[in-house]
Amino acid sequence: MENKVSIETIQEIIEKVLTELVKHDNYLLHKKLKEECINHKLAIHIEKEITRRNIDNFHVDIEYNKNCNAPKYVEINGEQMSIRPDIIVHKRGSNKCNFLAIEAKKTYKSKHDIQKIQALLRRPYKFDFGCLISYLPEKSYIKYSILLFDKEVYEYVSINGIVQKKQAV
């Protein structure tokens, strides 16, 4: 799929959905719940926002472990690994329209999560964008990074829906 959406638009979308998550689901962020519970709500906010923006007819799925009809594998450090991205925005049934892959955790991003997202940006999946989200309620902020195929990384810190820091790494 040709990249029709800018990095700025992706940043706006992520910022908006994180703001909505904090506004409507803050309770979930501050309880000792599994991240899948929070990711489910985040996926709902993403679906609403991409629909509001009329960004194609994508599906928003959590823990999606299929590559068409086969298991979803990536190569990390020369090893084939089965994966389930936390949230993906895509058109089901092919790899022609893979839009956004997200790993979202209740801790800081890990090297493995970065490698997983980078692998999803390459063939055969070729996602347009990758995103790493760290829910950090004990720090009172959410940190996120947006990744592009060319390995450019943009990092942001959001406190109560206001971007505090923005840089290309």
C-alpha positions as CSV (number, residue, x, y, z in Angstrom):
1,M,0.0,0.0,0.0
2,E,1.3,3.4,-0.9
3,N,1.8,5.5,2.2
4,K,-1.0,8.1,2.0
5,V,-0.9,9.3,5.6
6,S,1.9,11.5,7.0
7,I,3.9,10.9,10.1
8,E,2.3,14.0,11.5
9,T,-1.2,12.5,10.9
10,I,-0.1,9.2,12.7
11,Q,1.2,11.3,15.6
12,E,-2.1,13.2,15.8
13,I,-4.1,9.9,15.7
14,I,-1.9,8.3,18.4
15,E,-2.1,11.4,20.6
16,K,-5.9,11.6,20.2
17,V,-6.5,7.9,21.0
18,L,-4.1,8.1,24.1
19,T,-5.9,11.2,25.2
20,E,-9.3,9.4,24.9
21,L,-7.8,6.3,26.7
22,V,-6.7,8.5,29.6
23,K,-10.0,10.4,29.6
24,H,-12.4,7.5,29.4
25,D,-10.4,4.5,30.7
26,N,-7.9,5.9,33.2
27,Y,-9.2,3.5,35.8
28,L,-7.7,0.6,33.7
29,L,-4.3,2.3,33.6
30,H,-4.0,2.6,37.4
31,K,-5.1,-0.9,38.3
32,K,-3.0,-4.0,38.2
33,L,-4.7,-5.3,35.1
34,K,-3.1,-7.2,32.2
35,E,-2.1,-5.0,29.3
36,E,-4.5,-6.8,27.0
37,C,-7.4,-5.2,28.9
38,I,-6.0,-1.8,28.2
39,N,-5.0,-2.6,24.6
40,H,-8.6,-3.7,23.9
41,K,-9.8,-0.2,24.9
42,L,-7.0,1.4,23.0
43,A,-8.0,-0.6,19.8
44,I,-11.6,0.7,20.2
45,H,-10.4,4.3,20.4
46,I,-8.2,3.7,17.3
47,E,-11.1,2.2,15.3
48,K,-13.2,5.3,16.2
49,E,-10.5,7.7,15.2
50,I,-9.6,6.2,11.9
51,T,-13.3,5.9,11.0
52,R,-13.8,9.6,12.0
53,R,-10.9,10.5,9.7
54,N,-12.2,8.4,6.8
55,I,-8.9,6.5,6.5
56,D,-10.0,3.6,4.2
57,N,-11.9,0.6,5.6
58,F,-9.3,-1.0,7.8
59,H,-9.9,-3.6,10.5
60,V,-8.4,-3.0,14.0
61,D,-7.4,-6.3,15.6
62,I,-5.7,-7.3,18.8
63,E,-3.3,-10.2,19.2
64,Y,-3.7,-11.1,15.5
65,N,-1.4,-14.1,14.9
66,K,-2.1,-14.9,11.2
67,N,-0.4,-14.0,7.9
68,C,-3.3,-14.6,5.6
69,N,-4.1,-18.3,6.4
70,A,-0.7,-19.1,7.8
71,P,0.9,-18.3,11.2
72,K,2.5,-14.9,11.5
73,Y,6.3,-15.3,11.7
74,V,9.1,-12.7,11.6
75,E,12.9,-13.1,11.6
76,I,14.7,-11.6,14.5
77,N,18.5,-12.1,14.8
78,G,18.3,-14.8,12.2
79,E,15.7,-16.8,14.1
80,Q,12.1,-17.4,12.9
81,M,9.6,-16.4,15.6
82,S,5.9,-16.7,15.8
83,I,4.3,-13.4,16.9
84,R,1.1,-11.7,17.9
85,P,1.3,-8.0,17.6
86,D,-0.7,-6.3,20.3
87,I,-2.8,-4.2,17.9
88,I,-2.8,-4.0,14.1
89,V,-4.7,-1.8,11.7
90,H,-4.9,-3.6,8.4
91,K,-7.2,-5.2,5.8
92,R,-7.6,-8.8,6.6
93,G,-6.7,-11.6,4.2
94,S,-3.6,-10.1,2.5
95,N,-0.5,-8.1,3.1
96,K,-1.3,-5.4,0.5
97,C,-2.9,-3.0,3.1
98,N,-1.1,-3.2,6.4
99,F,-1.3,0.2,7.9
100,L,-0.2,0.3,11.6
101,A,1.4,-2.2,14.0
102,I,1.4,-1.5,17.7
103,E,3.2,-3.0,20.7
104,A,1.8,-1.5,23.9
105,K,3.2,-2.4,27.3
106,K,2.9,-1.4,31.0
107,T,6.7,-1.0,31.0
108,Y,9.3,0.8,28.9
109,K,9.8,-0.5,25.4
110,S,12.1,-3.5,25.1
111,K,14.7,-4.3,22.4
112,H,12.5,-7.3,21.5
113,D,9.4,-5.1,20.9
114,I,11.5,-2.7,18.8
115,Q,12.8,-5.6,16.7
116,K,9.3,-7.1,16.3
117,I,7.9,-3.8,15.0
118,Q,10.9,-3.3,12.7
119,A,10.3,-6.8,11.3
120,L,6.6,-6.0,10.6
121,L,7.7,-2.9,8.6
122,R,9.7,-5.2,6.3
123,R,8.5,-7.9,3.8
124,P,6.2,-9.7,3.7
125,Y,4.1,-7.5,6.0
126,K,5.3,-4.1,5.0
127,F,3.3,-2.1,7.5
128,D,3.3,1.6,6.8
129,F,3.9,2.6,10.4
130,G,4.9,1.0,13.7
131,C,4.3,2.3,17.2
132,L,5.6,1.4,20.6
133,I,3.5,2.6,23.5
134,S,4.5,2.5,27.2
135,Y,1.7,3.0,29.6
136,L,3.4,4.4,32.7
137,P,0.7,5.4,35.2
138,E,3.2,5.5,38.1
139,K,5.1,8.2,36.1
140,S,1.8,10.0,35.2
141,Y,2.6,9.9,31.5
142,I,2.5,7.7,28.4
143,K,5.5,7.4,26.2
144,Y,5.3,6.4,22.6
145,S,7.5,6.0,19.5
146,I,6.6,6.0,15.9
147,L,8.7,3.9,13.5
148,L,9.0,4.1,9.8
149,F,10.5,1.5,7.4
150,D,13.7,3.5,7.0
151,K,14.3,3.1,10.7
152,E,13.5,6.7,11.5
153,V,12.0,6.9,15.0
154,Y,10.0,9.7,16.5
155,E,9.6,9.7,20.2
156,Y,6.9,11.5,22.2
157,V,5.8,11.9,25.8
158,S,2.2,12.6,26.5
159,I,1.0,14.0,29.8
160,N,-2.7,14.5,30.1
161,G,-3.1,14.7,26.3
162,I,-0.3,17.3,25.8
163,V,2.9,16.4,24.0
164,Q,5.8,17.3,26.2
165,K,8.7,16.2,24.1
166,K,9.1,15.4,20.5
167,Q,12.3,14.3,18.7
168,A,13.6,12.3,15.8
169,V,16.0,9.7,17.1
